[in-house]
């Protein structure tokens, strides 16, 4: 819903300026997930979507206001849900006024000014440029997100420059607090960049990068460098596909001799059984973090896993989406919660999720 604000009076012979608008929007995404491992705490690991087992709950609820005018823009979006609880849990708590208690309520809170016709500057809390899978669950082709999406930033706090270089090429530069954190953990700042190239109709190639130190000031710095390459394209009137490759590297120890590397990939295809009403999506994925830079399983084990999923989406009415997904993951070591396995950990995980979402 968009609301146009009344323009000021215009002198005779002058062209009326474009009036600013405020657009209201929202999402309520409910779900139940049945995890074959039946985690004892009901918390499902390594995921932000459908993060609770055997529990009717809200994955994500959002209420947002977006302001747009020729020279000024901004967005304020409030949120809650189990995906928020899971994703914002690592927010640093340094000092008495820092931490996730407030940060997790702010999905986005930024203000922007147009510097030239093709250049904007925005400051505040906003979505990260990484990956093809959105934090807004209803925007994704699969209900759960890939391992690479859940283990790279969804949000950031900082300043960004957005440049529409040509109709086919867009670029961004970011100065940030760090790797998905609003509250700071050190005195350093991080940098990020992205390029989106629409090289032919319906096909977009993207490159994203990050560089920064993510260690607290109490320990030596370790430079983290991350690169991501992705493609998304429309293959036929009913078939779409996307592919993403992530590669990261972080300096090892205080001496700077050597580095730890992690990587991940995901390929997703979607077929419109009935355009605008019914879709089927398939996904294959893999993630390898042998030195526990990003993912830290219990008992000192490494995370090396691959998986697949199938998703069925049905839109019975405009703004309503019913989603069902079956997902399986297999790891080299026992890293998944499994109530019936030795030490409560197993090497495989299967989950069945059903979601009903309303968007306005």
Secondary structure, DSSP 8 states (H G I E B T S, - for coil): -EEE-------TTS------EEEEEEEEEEEEEEETT--TTSB-TT-SSS-BSS--EEEEEEEEEEEE-SSEEEEEEEEESHHHHHHHTT----STT-SHHHHTTEEEEEEEEEEETTEEEEEEEEE----SS-SSGGGSSSSS--HHHHTS-SEEEEEEEEEEEETTEEEEEEEESSTT-SS-SSS--EEEEEEEEEEETTEEEEEEEEEEE-S-TTS---EEEEEEEEEEEE-SSSEEEEEEEEEEEEE-TTT---EEEEEEEEEEEEEEEETTTEEEEEEEEEEEETT-SS---GGG--EEEEEEEEEEEE-SSTTEEEEEEEEEEEESS--EE-TTSGGGEESEEEEEEEEEEEE-
